[in-house]
Amino acid sequence: MLIEPSEGPAFAVRHPGGTSDVVLVCEHASKTMPKALGTLGLDPAALASHIAWDIGALGVAERLSDLLDATLITQRFSRLAYDCNRPPESADAYPERSEVFDVPGNHGLDQRERSRRAAALYVPFHQAIDTLIDERLAQGRAVVLVTVHSFTPVYFGKPRDGLLGILHDADQRLADAMLDAAAEARMEGVSRNYPYGPEDGVTHTLKRHGLTRQIANVMLEIRNDLISGEAGQTVWADRIAGLLRAALDRLNHQGGRRHA
């Protein structure tokens, strides 16, 4: 058993009965390591850094959940144990190295250990999302999927000056509408597929839950120095809530929210 009963479930749900069409997901919400994995050979500074979690993303996602009355599903354990935005067959789901950090406890994992981690962390998390979305679709409700992430302002020594990335895979309806709303609001520092894109393998959650059901979906990336504290999280949640409301109004008007 990877997670002891005292550690609680792999995921948490906020506003399970949310009235919004938006379903929020935060795959990298926590830096908590399962006790069974110890520190994976990392020091406290590394375990608190962006390699272990998306700094500030949980605070923004929770604020968005409250503002929109949207259900939020979050992963409760570090992406170093299992990166829930990667499928079990991906080596990046169990990163041996993250940016400049080696992760000794992830070196040379055999299939049994990979399967143990996937079963404990990936499977219940994504099953919870599947269940929520499918129940709502069965009820005839519209569903929009929004995942919340953050990125480090310096990566491999290279500064990143953007503020907010709006990412999509093959379905760009919601991303287009949000980018249009950002342009109309004259919001600076907002870019498409920044600082990553689908070619970097970062859209697994969108593909598994959004593309397969033809529901509008988007992945948000906020620069983490902007949201490391509560004040910044509030500011950016308010901004993103405004973009989402405007974008959903636009999609409703166009009749393009549910199906491609």
Backbone bond lengths (Angstrom), bond angles and torsions (degrees), N, CA, C in turn:
res aa  C-N    CA-C-N  psi(-1)  N-CA   C-N-CA  omega(-1)  CA-C   N-CA-C  phi
1 M - - - 1.468 - - 1.528 109.42 -
2 L 1.326 116.37 126.04 1.462 119.97 -179.09 1.522 111.91 -80.43
3 I 1.325 117.06 -43.59 1.459 121.43 -177.73 1.526 109.06 -109.01
4 E 1.317 116.17 123.68 1.456 121.18 177.71 1.534 109.66 -73.88
5 P 1.334 117.55 149.72 1.466 120.08 178.26 1.527 113.45 -52.85
6 S 1.334 116.70 -33.95 1.468 120.23 -178.99 1.527 112.50 -67.51
7 E 1.336 117.42 -17.18 1.460 120.89 -179.58 1.520 112.73 -85.57
8 G 1.323 116.77 -9.71 1.453 120.23 178.20 1.517 112.25 83.36
9 P 1.335 116.74 -178.49 1.467 121.08 -176.91 1.524 112.79 -73.71
10 A 1.323 115.67 169.88 1.463 120.91 -178.74 1.521 111.94 -73.44
11 F 1.315 117.78 -22.05 1.465 120.56 -175.22 1.530 110.21 -134.23
12 A 1.319 114.64 162.94 1.465 121.73 174.95 1.519 108.51 -128.64
13 V 1.329 115.74 151.29 1.465 121.64 179.63 1.521 109.05 -124.21
14 R 1.316 116.05 129.73 1.467 122.91 177.05 1.529 108.14 -113.01
15 H 1.293 116.93 136.92 1.471 122.94 -177.70 1.534 111.72 50.71
16 P 1.332 117.90 60.97 1.469 120.12 -177.26 1.528 113.28 -59.74
17 G 1.320 116.94 -27.09 1.457 120.19 178.85 1.509 113.29 -100.17
18 G 1.324 117.04 25.60 1.461 121.58 -176.72 1.520 112.66 -52.50
19 T 1.323 115.78 140.01 1.461 120.65 -177.24 1.524 113.23 -87.31
20 S 1.328 117.81 -14.86 1.457 121.03 -179.35 1.519 111.37 -68.57
21 D 1.335 116.15 150.43 1.467 120.75 171.61 1.523 111.33 -68.83
22 V 1.325 116.97 -20.37 1.462 121.62 -176.68 1.528 110.49 -74.46
23 V 1.319 116.38 131.44 1.462 123.60 167.75 1.528 106.84 -109.92
24 L 1.305 116.58 119.38 1.460 122.99 -179.26 1.522 110.28 -96.02
25 V 1.328 115.72 142.24 1.463 121.75 178.56 1.521 108.25 -134.80
26 C 1.325 116.64 137.05 1.466 121.61 175.56 1.523 107.69 -131.60
27 E 1.330 115.57 98.45 1.463 121.38 -175.06 1.524 112.99 -73.90
28 H 1.329 117.01 -29.13 1.467 121.48 -173.18 1.529 110.72 -116.60
29 A 1.338 115.36 45.30 1.463 120.89 -171.86 1.520 113.80 -77.02
30 S 1.329 117.77 -22.61 1.468 120.46 -167.46 1.529 112.69 -128.71
31 K 1.313 114.98 147.58 1.466 121.24 173.19 1.532 111.71 -101.30
32 T 1.322 117.53 3.49 1.461 121.92 -178.07 1.521 110.86 -67.18
33 M 1.326 115.72 131.43 1.456 120.31 176.32 1.517 110.17 -98.09
34 P 1.337 118.61 138.77 1.460 119.03 170.94 1.532 109.60 -56.74
35 K 1.312 115.99 137.58 1.472 119.80 -176.32 1.518 111.90 -57.14
36 A 1.314 116.41 -33.75 1.463 120.47 -177.34 1.522 112.65 -64.55
37 L 1.340 117.44 -20.80 1.464 120.60 -178.14 1.518 112.72 -97.57
38 G 1.319 117.37 -5.13 1.462 119.84 179.80 1.511 111.75 60.02
39 T 1.336 116.61 -128.78 1.471 121.52 -179.34 1.524 112.73 -107.28
40 L 1.329 117.02 2.31 1.471 122.02 -174.78 1.533 111.66 56.17
41 G 1.323 116.25 22.50 1.455 121.23 178.58 1.513 114.67 82.24
42 L 1.339 117.33 11.13 1.471 121.91 -177.88 1.521 111.21 -100.99
43 D 1.340 115.10 153.12 1.459 118.69 177.79 1.532 110.13 -84.67
44 P 1.346 117.32 168.28 1.465 120.09 -176.57 1.524 113.99 -57.53
45 A 1.324 117.36 -35.61 1.466 119.95 -179.32 1.528 110.80 -63.85
46 A 1.326 116.88 -43.96 1.465 120.50 178.98 1.526 111.01 -65.13
47 L 1.324 116.54 -39.41 1.456 120.74 -178.16 1.524 112.83 -70.96
48 A 1.328 116.36 -16.29 1.465 120.28 176.85 1.525 111.98 -99.57
49 S 1.331 116.96 -5.03 1.460 121.20 -174.22 1.525 111.68 -86.91
50 H 1.329 115.20 -179.04 1.463 121.04 -177.19 1.517 113.16 -66.04
51 I 1.322 119.02 -16.17 1.464 118.79 178.59 1.525 111.48 -69.86
52 A 1.342 116.90 -23.02 1.459 121.01 -176.57 1.517 113.12 -92.40
53 W 1.352 116.79 -23.28 1.461 120.24 -176.62 1.514 109.09 -164.71
54 D 1.326 116.51 171.84 1.460 121.35 174.88 1.525 108.13 -94.54
55 I 1.320 114.69 99.51 1.464 121.07 -175.44 1.535 110.14 -56.38
56 G 1.314 115.96 127.97 1.462 121.63 175.95 1.510 115.53 83.37
57 A 1.329 117.71 -14.32 1.472 120.19 -175.16 1.523 111.73 -64.18
58 L 1.332 117.19 -40.54 1.465 119.86 -179.25 1.519 111.04 -62.85
59 G 1.334 117.22 -43.88 1.454 120.21 179.47 1.513 112.60 -60.28
60 V 1.328 116.18 -42.57 1.468 120.43 177.74 1.524 110.05 -65.56
61 A 1.328 117.09 -45.08 1.468 120.74 -178.02 1.522 111.23 -62.81
62 E 1.320 117.00 -41.14 1.466 119.98 179.23 1.523 111.10 -65.87
63 R 1.313 116.92 -41.49 1.459 120.50 177.82 1.535 110.53 -63.94
64 L 1.325 116.79 -42.30 1.463 120.50 176.21 1.528 110.93 -61.04
65 S 1.320 116.18 -42.33 1.449 120.91 178.80 1.523 110.99 -57.93
66 D 1.324 116.39 -42.23 1.461 121.06 179.66 1.530 111.54 -70.13
67 L 1.325 116.71 -43.71 1.464 120.88 -177.54 1.520 112.08 -64.16
68 L 1.326 116.25 -39.52 1.459 121.21 -173.95 1.523 113.32 -96.19
69 D 1.335 117.01 -9.03 1.466 121.88 -167.94 1.522 109.27 54.12
70 A 1.335 114.04 51.24 1.464 121.91 -176.91 1.522 110.01 -110.93
71 T 1.300 116.56 138.17 1.461 120.66 176.38 1.533 109.57 -68.19
72 L 1.316 115.12 135.68 1.463 122.54 -179.84 1.521 109.09 -123.18
73 I 1.331 116.53 130.42 1.462 122.19 174.06 1.519 108.41 -115.80
74 T 1.339 116.29 124.78 1.463 121.40 -176.65 1.531 110.38 -123.48
75 Q 1.322 115.33 147.45 1.461 122.16 172.16 1.527 107.84 -82.86
76 R 1.323 117.27 135.94 1.461 121.46 -173.58 1.528 113.73 -97.84
77 F 1.340 117.12 1.68 1.454 119.53 -178.68 1.528 110.73 -131.34
78 S 1.316 114.98 158.67 1.460 122.18 -172.40 1.522 113.34 -61.91
79 R 1.323 114.44 146.03 1.461 119.60 175.77 1.520 112.11 -68.18
80 L 1.330 118.64 -12.61 1.457 120.34 175.26 1.529 111.28 -71.80
81 A 1.333 116.41 -27.69 1.462 120.37 175.24 1.524 109.83 -75.83
82 Y 1.354 114.99 -43.69 1.470 121.83 173.59 1.524 107.04 -162.51
83 D 1.327 116.37 127.64 1.457 120.71 178.24 1.526 108.46 -88.26
84 C 1.332 115.52 105.88 1.464 120.28 -173.50 1.520 114.15 -74.23
85 N 1.323 118.01 1.79 1.457 120.32 170.88 1.535 110.69 -99.91
86 R 1.313 115.10 22.34 1.468 121.96 176.24 1.524 108.48 -135.43
87 P 1.331 117.88 144.72 1.470 120.38 177.68 1.524 110.87 -76.78
88 P 1.314 117.83 159.47 1.469 120.92 -176.21 1.524 114.47 -57.54
89 E 1.339 117.59 -28.14 1.463 119.40 -178.70 1.525 113.15 -78.84
90 S 1.324 117.50 -7.85 1.461 121.00 -178.66 1.525 111.35 -84.99
91 A 1.330 116.59 133.22 1.468 120.40 176.35 1.518 111.07 -62.84
92 D 1.335 117.09 -28.97 1.459 120.53 -178.99 1.523 113.03 -70.46
93 A 1.316 117.43 -11.01 1.462 119.87 175.46 1.517 111.28 -69.36
94 Y 1.329 116.41 -20.95 1.466 123.10 -179.17 1.532 107.22 -130.77
95 P 1.322 118.70 68.77 1.467 121.10 -166.81 1.533 113.61 -62.57
96 E 1.329 115.37 124.33 1.459 120.42 174.54 1.527 111.40 -80.84
97 R 1.338 114.67 -21.73 1.453 120.36 178.32 1.523 107.81 -147.82
98 S 1.320 116.44 136.97 1.455 121.34 177.36 1.518 108.22 -129.41
99 E 1.309 116.12 114.71 1.468 123.84 -171.66 1.531 108.84 50.64
100 V 1.347 118.47 -115.78 1.467 120.48 -176.22 1.527 112.51 -95.46
101 F 1.331 117.40 4.71 1.461 121.53 -175.46 1.522 111.52 -102.68
102 D 1.324 116.81 127.49 1.452 120.91 166.52 1.522 108.56 -77.97
103 V 1.324 116.32 146.17 1.469 121.44 177.83 1.529 106.66 -119.17
104 P 1.339 116.84 86.27 1.463 120.52 -172.54 1.522 114.25 -54.92
105 G 1.321 116.89 -37.58 1.459 120.61 -177.06 1.511 114.21 -70.17
106 N 1.324 116.90 -7.02 1.468 120.55 177.40 1.522 112.63 -107.43
107 H 1.330 117.30 2.53 1.460 120.05 -178.79 1.528 111.00 -73.61
108 G 1.318 116.02 131.38 1.457 121.20 170.83 1.515 115.50 63.85
109 L 1.326 118.01 34.33 1.466 119.55 179.58 1.527 110.45 -65.56
110 D 1.332 116.11 135.20 1.454 118.51 176.54 1.529 109.59 -84.48
111 Q 1.321 116.39 172.35 1.461 120.47 -175.70 1.521 111.72 -63.56
112 R 1.306 117.17 -32.26 1.468 119.85 179.25 1.520 111.00 -63.32
113 E 1.334 117.23 -44.21 1.463 120.57 -179.63 1.525 110.86 -70.30
114 R 1.316 117.42 -38.11 1.460 119.55 176.52 1.523 110.45 -61.73
115 S 1.320 115.95 -44.04 1.458 120.35 179.74 1.523 111.34 -64.60
116 R 1.334 117.11 -37.12 1.464 121.30 178.56 1.524 110.50 -62.33
117 R 1.308 115.68 -44.74 1.468 119.37 -179.44 1.530 111.50 -68.23
118 A 1.321 116.02 -43.13 1.464 119.06 179.38 1.526 110.72 -61.70
119 A 1.317 117.21 -42.71 1.462 121.41 -178.84 1.524 111.70 -64.24
120 A 1.317 116.95 -35.61 1.462 120.79 -176.39 1.519 113.17 -82.93
121 L 1.338 117.68 -31.83 1.464 120.81 -170.71 1.525 113.74 -116.08
122 Y 1.307 117.18 -50.62 1.471 120.80 -176.76 1.523 112.38 -71.68
123 V 1.315 116.40 -50.90 1.461 120.56 -172.02 1.531 112.74 -60.96
124 P 1.333 119.91 -52.77 1.470 118.01 -178.53 1.522 113.27 -65.11
125 F 1.313 117.43 -35.49 1.462 121.78 179.40 1.523 110.78 -62.04
126 H 1.311 116.46 -51.59 1.463 119.79 -177.07 1.532 111.92 -75.11
127 Q 1.315 117.86 -28.60 1.459 119.17 173.77 1.518 111.00 -65.04
128 A 1.332 117.21 -35.99 1.464 120.50 177.95 1.528 110.77 -64.07
129 I 1.335 116.43 -39.43 1.467 120.30 177.91 1.527 109.81 -68.04
130 D 1.335 116.69 -45.11 1.466 120.95 177.70 1.529 110.86 -54.87
131 T 1.322 115.95 -48.51 1.460 120.97 -176.21 1.514 111.51 -62.83
132 L 1.321 116.21 -45.71 1.463 120.53 -179.45 1.521 111.49 -60.93
133 I 1.330 116.67 -49.65 1.467 120.13 -177.29 1.523 110.77 -65.77
134 D 1.332 117.12 -45.05 1.462 119.61 -177.09 1.527 111.85 -65.59
135 E 1.323 117.25 -36.59 1.466 119.85 177.33 1.521 110.53 -63.46
136 R 1.328 116.88 -41.47 1.460 119.77 -179.06 1.527 111.54 -69.59
137 L 1.316 116.67 -40.88 1.462 119.01 177.71 1.526 110.58 -63.81
138 A 1.328 116.84 -37.57 1.465 120.62 178.55 1.519 111.62 -64.77
139 Q 1.325 115.91 -28.22 1.468 121.48 177.75 1.529 112.11 -81.95
140 G 1.336 116.02 -2.79 1.454 120.33 -179.22 1.513 113.86 83.42
141 R 1.322 116.50 14.38 1.460 120.49 -179.93 1.528 110.96 -84.47
142 A 1.307 115.76 147.03 1.462 120.20 171.02 1.526 108.28 -75.54
143 V 1.316 116.97 145.39 1.465 122.14 179.64 1.519 108.84 -133.35
144 V 1.330 115.16 136.13 1.464 122.84 175.93 1.516 106.78 -127.65
145 L 1.311 117.53 129.43 1.464 122.43 -176.99 1.529 110.57 -101.33
146 V 1.342 115.98 127.36 1.468 121.67 178.97 1.520 108.61 -132.37
147 T 1.327 117.06 119.77 1.464 120.69 176.92 1.528 109.43 -104.88
148 V 1.332 115.65 144.25 1.468 121.80 -171.72 1.525 109.97 -119.03
149 H 1.336 115.54 124.36 1.457 122.79 -177.99 1.534 110.00 -136.41
150 S 1.335 115.41 170.95 1.463 119.79 170.45 1.519 109.12 -137.40
151 F 1.334 115.92 157.95 1.459 120.71 -179.97 1.527 110.26 -129.22
152 T 1.319 115.13 152.96 1.453 120.97 -178.25 1.537 110.60 -78.59
153 P 1.361 117.61 141.36 1.470 120.01 -177.28 1.526 114.28 -71.09
154 V 1.332 117.33 -14.90 1.468 121.02 176.08 1.523 107.22 -132.89
155 Y 1.328 116.77 126.32 1.461 121.02 -177.97 1.519 108.68 -131.82
156 F 1.339 116.22 120.69 1.467 122.11 -173.95 1.532 110.62 51.21
157 G 1.323 115.71 40.03 1.456 121.74 176.48 1.514 115.24 80.36
158 K 1.319 117.53 -2.58 1.465 121.39 -178.19 1.523 110.67 -100.50
159 P 1.355 116.78 123.27 1.468 119.39 179.31 1.522 111.91 -67.40
160 R 1.313 115.02 146.37 1.461 121.87 173.29 1.525 107.24 -118.06
161 D 1.304 116.40 116.66 1.462 120.61 -173.24 1.525 113.50 -93.45
162 G 1.325 117.75 -14.27 1.458 120.06 -179.40 1.518 111.75 -66.06
163 L 1.325 115.90 159.07 1.459 121.10 -178.40 1.525 112.74 -106.28
164 L 1.317 116.10 -42.83 1.458 121.07 -176.63 1.516 110.01 -140.20
165 G 1.315 115.53 126.49 1.456 120.79 173.73 1.517 110.15 -103.55
166 I 1.324 115.84 136.56 1.454 122.34 176.46 1.521 106.86 -115.77
167 L 1.323 116.14 108.28 1.456 122.02 -169.23 1.525 111.36 -108.61
168 H 1.331 114.28 148.20 1.460 120.19 176.79 1.513 109.30 -148.05
169 D 1.312 115.16 164.07 1.461 121.79 171.77 1.531 106.69 -105.59
170 A 1.323 118.30 -129.76 1.457 120.06 -175.41 1.528 113.55 -68.60
171 D 1.318 117.10 -27.07 1.460 121.74 -179.86 1.526 108.50 -97.35
172 Q 1.325 117.63 109.17 1.455 121.04 -175.76 1.528 113.65 -110.14
173 R 1.332 116.44 13.84 1.467 119.41 -176.90 1.527 112.53 -56.19
174 L 1.329 116.38 -53.42 1.463 119.56 -175.91 1.518 111.00 -70.12
175 A 1.326 117.35 -38.56 1.463 120.13 177.70 1.524 110.53 -61.30
176 D 1.325 117.28 -44.81 1.464 120.92 178.76 1.529 110.49 -58.65
177 A 1.328 115.81 -46.19 1.465 119.69 -177.88 1.522 111.52 -65.31
178 M 1.331 117.99 -37.85 1.467 120.54 178.28 1.523 111.48 -69.74
179 L 1.324 116.22 -39.34 1.466 119.59 177.95 1.523 110.98 -65.31
180 D 1.328 117.01 -38.57 1.462 120.44 175.54 1.527 110.62 -62.74
181 A 1.330 116.10 -42.49 1.463 120.17 179.36 1.525 111.13 -64.63
182 A 1.333 116.89 -38.88 1.472 120.54 178.23 1.523 110.56 -65.27
183 A 1.326 116.82 -39.67 1.467 120.55 178.72 1.524 110.62 -65.40
184 E 1.325 116.79 -42.02 1.461 120.46 179.64 1.525 111.28 -64.96
185 A 1.334 116.43 -33.70 1.456 121.17 178.86 1.530 112.33 -84.05
186 R 1.341 115.96 -0.91 1.460 122.12 -177.53 1.530 111.63 54.65
187 M 1.307 114.53 42.48 1.458 121.33 178.46 1.522 108.67 -84.58
188 E 1.314 116.73 118.70 1.458 121.36 -176.89 1.527 111.60 -84.98
189 G 1.330 114.79 157.67 1.456 120.51 174.45 1.505 115.00 76.41
190 V 1.341 117.41 19.81 1.464 122.06 179.86 1.528 108.36 -107.33
191 S 1.336 117.06 126.63 1.465 120.46 -174.79 1.523 111.33 -137.19
192 R 1.314 115.17 155.84 1.463 122.31 176.14 1.531 110.11 -81.07
193 N 1.333 115.58 136.50 1.468 122.50 176.28 1.528 111.96 45.53
194 Y 1.329 113.95 56.44 1.468 122.44 -179.52 1.525 108.45 -131.95
195 P 1.331 118.44 138.41 1.465 128.76 -2.12 1.528 112.90 -87.32
196 Y 1.333 116.33 9.31 1.459 121.47 177.41 1.515 108.74 -129.54
197 G 1.315 115.20 170.00 1.451 120.68 174.15 1.513 110.24 -142.06
198 P 1.327 117.60 179.15 1.464 120.15 -177.58 1.525 113.24 -59.34
199 E 1.325 116.21 -26.79 1.466 119.14 178.83 1.527 112.47 -66.48
200 D 1.337 117.09 -14.90 1.461 121.85 179.21 1.528 112.65 -92.80
201 G 1.322 116.72 3.73 1.457 120.10 175.65 1.512 114.84 76.77
202 V 1.343 116.96 25.69 1.470 119.97 -173.80 1.529 113.27 -100.75
203 T 1.324 118.54 5.94 1.462 119.73 -172.96 1.535 112.74 -110.77
204 H 1.313 116.58 26.43 1.464 119.22 -178.04 1.526 112.26 -57.57
205 T 1.334 117.34 -48.00 1.469 119.88 -178.30 1.525 110.85 -62.26
206 L 1.329 116.82 -41.22 1.466 119.92 178.06 1.520 110.67 -61.40
207 K 1.332 116.69 -42.75 1.460 119.82 -177.68 1.529 111.47 -69.68
208 R 1.327 116.54 -44.37 1.467 119.96 -176.49 1.522 111.80 -65.52
209 H 1.325 116.96 -42.79 1.463 119.43 -172.72 1.526 114.04 -104.49
210 G 1.323 117.74 -25.80 1.451 120.88 -176.61 1.513 113.87 -97.35
211 L 1.330 116.20 -57.29 1.462 119.45 -175.78 1.519 111.92 -64.89
212 T 1.329 117.07 -37.39 1.460 119.69 -177.86 1.527 111.92 -65.72
213 R 1.329 116.94 -25.88 1.471 121.00 -178.18 1.531 112.07 -106.03
214 Q 1.322 116.53 -1.39 1.466 122.37 -178.93 1.529 111.92 59.06
215 I 1.332 116.08 35.62 1.462 119.69 174.42 1.529 108.79 -100.82
216 A 1.320 116.72 145.82 1.467 121.25 -179.47 1.519 109.52 -59.35
217 N 1.328 116.64 140.64 1.461 119.80 -174.83 1.521 110.46 -152.70
218 V 1.328 115.02 154.60 1.460 120.57 179.38 1.528 109.01 -157.27
219 M 1.313 115.61 152.03 1.461 123.21 175.90 1.521 107.95 -116.66
220 L 1.320 116.79 129.42 1.459 121.96 -178.79 1.521 110.40 -106.69
221 E 1.332 116.57 135.34 1.462 123.01 176.45 1.535 108.13 -125.42
222 I 1.330 116.89 116.97 1.462 122.47 -178.71 1.529 108.17 -112.27
223 R 1.322 117.59 135.83 1.465 119.96 179.61 1.525 109.47 -63.39
224 N 1.322 116.17 127.60 1.463 118.55 -165.50 1.526 115.65 -72.56
225 D 1.333 118.11 -20.00 1.466 117.12 176.56 1.523 111.43 -70.96
226 L 1.327 117.17 -17.23 1.462 121.60 178.79 1.520 111.89 -80.90
227 I 1.337 116.96 -20.07 1.461 120.72 -173.14 1.527 112.52 -128.36
228 S 1.320 116.67 23.41 1.466 119.50 -179.49 1.518 112.56 -73.24
229 G 1.337 116.76 -17.85 1.454 121.69 178.64 1.514 111.68 -122.29
230 E 1.328 115.46 167.99 1.464 120.44 -175.41 1.528 112.42 -62.45
231 A 1.332 117.12 -38.49 1.466 119.68 -178.31 1.526 110.96 -61.56
232 G 1.329 116.75 -46.35 1.457 120.41 179.52 1.517 112.17 -66.97
233 Q 1.318 116.46 -36.29 1.465 119.82 177.84 1.526 110.72 -62.84
234 T 1.322 116.24 -39.66 1.467 120.63 178.61 1.524 110.69 -65.48
235 V 1.338 116.43 -45.14 1.469 120.84 -179.31 1.529 110.28 -59.34
236 W 1.324 116.69 -47.66 1.465 119.32 -174.38 1.517 112.38 -76.38
237 A 1.315 117.40 -31.92 1.466 118.72 173.98 1.523 110.53 -63.94
238 D 1.322 116.21 -41.48 1.472 119.67 178.17 1.527 110.87 -62.47
239 R 1.336 117.02 -42.72 1.462 120.48 -179.97 1.521 111.20 -64.37
240 I 1.313 115.53 -45.54 1.465 119.57 -177.95 1.523 110.67 -67.97
241 A 1.319 117.20 -38.04 1.468 119.69 176.51 1.523 110.09 -58.70
242 G 1.325 116.70 -41.17 1.464 120.57 177.73 1.519 111.93 -63.22
243 L 1.328 116.36 -42.91 1.467 119.83 177.94 1.526 111.24 -63.90
244 L 1.314 116.61 -42.06 1.462 119.68 -179.55 1.521 111.47 -65.24
245 R 1.326 116.74 -43.64 1.469 119.06 179.40 1.525 110.69 -60.53
246 A 1.330 116.26 -45.43 1.466 120.10 -179.97 1.520 110.86 -64.66
247 A 1.332 116.62 -40.85 1.463 120.61 -178.97 1.522 111.27 -66.51
248 L 1.326 117.31 -42.20 1.460 120.23 -179.57 1.523 111.15 -68.30
249 D 1.312 117.20 -36.04 1.463 120.00 174.10 1.532 110.47 -60.36
250 R 1.330 114.84 -41.93 1.463 120.00 179.83 1.533 110.59 -64.36
251 L 1.336 116.72 -45.27 1.465 120.12 -179.83 1.524 111.31 -65.65
252 N 1.324 116.76 -38.72 1.464 119.44 177.45 1.525 111.16 -62.17
253 H 1.314 114.97 -41.38 1.468 119.86 179.44 1.517 110.86 -64.32
254 Q 1.337 115.75 -36.31 1.463 120.46 -178.59 1.530 111.62 -83.78
255 G 1.338 115.39 -11.87 1.460 119.48 -177.58 1.509 112.65 70.87
256 G 1.338 116.86 27.74 1.465 119.82 -172.96 1.495 115.63 -116.76
257 R 1.353 118.04 23.93 1.453 117.71 -175.76 1.523 113.17 -78.60
258 R 1.309 118.03 -41.30 1.458 119.46 -168.71 1.517 114.14 -86.86
259 H 1.320 116.95 -47.74 1.467 119.39 -172.38 1.524 111.38 -121.72
260 A 1.314 115.02 147.49 1.463 120.63 178.66 1.524 110.58 -71.30
